[in-house]
């Protein structure tokens, strides 16, 4: 396993509680000092060596949430001929498509893109044609304060970086870009619509009607202050003449039907994907060609020359926004904007380009430029 954060800790704890009878974590790669990680399950298996990780493992689970780290691990994993499962949407929308033909690669059940993919398989087997790949969001503030994010991070058990990326919309933009690209779909507009509503079924059906009119599969999200399911949804049309039966089953009169899950449990669902691999089934979710949708870094405030950005995702300097890649060939994907130095003033709301920043050399940088500058 790669990572020692929230997802990794909870997954390791679950495997440990199962007693290691069916599954055994043999090595856990972390970039932190091993002695600084307190009360971690399988603490004796923590390592800072990716070589040790690869040599001991039959399968690699990458859940670091970091694009540069995940890209490096993907290279090493496929060179060793091992399968790679991930809980890392950031990796997939930035460099993941490069690895689609290098070996067995799949995002896992649990996070929203994996749950959308699993539900899509189900609804298609029931004769529905998906039109909307949907995500729920309860709150959005594109420029939250550090004070607020520190408070909510402590309350919810996440890091400030994670909490900020959830709040400012970066995470949902990444997830929906992943969904659009992986299923050969698109988006209505850059930055997504994110309609606010108190009736998510009606709003979801309205989105489906618009997607149907354009004959596209669309990734989108809905935001509401009223209680929403914590899962995901898909809106589809039924291929067959089944309106009466679907009305009987309380799905409404059609022609657009909303099917949703009421949960997504991240680390608790990862074993579904491990079992999928062990059963010889195809990957649940990956991007198998150059993505049409990217997630660009947008300045939240004026960024002055010589400013250092350690990590853009979850920062108070930038947020992520979906863009049509072919219209922004020089944009910097937010996932590789790490340890960067601003070279010239960037105005609030501006898309950051390669001319604006100096970036450290990395495999992720070279691969992402190759993907998006085609």
Secondary structure, 3 states (H helix, E strand, C coil): CECCCHHHHHHHHHHHHHCCCCCCCCCEECCCCHHHCCCCCCHHHEECCHHHHHHHCCEEEECCCCHHHHHHHHHHHHHCCCEEEECCHHHHHHCHHHHCCCCCEEECCCCHHHHHHHHHHHHHHCCEEEEEEEEEECCCCCCCCHHHHHHHHHHHCCCHHHHHHHHCCHHHHHHHHHHHHHCCCECCCCCCCCEECCCHHHHHHHHHHHHHHHCCCEEEEEECCCCCCCCEEEEEEECCCCHHHHHHCCCCCCCCEEEECCCCCHHHHHHHHHHHHHCCCCCCCCCCCCCCEEEEEEECCCECCCCEEEECCCCCCEEEEEEEHHHCCCECEHHHCEEEEECCCECCCCECECCCEECCCCHHHHHHHHHHCC
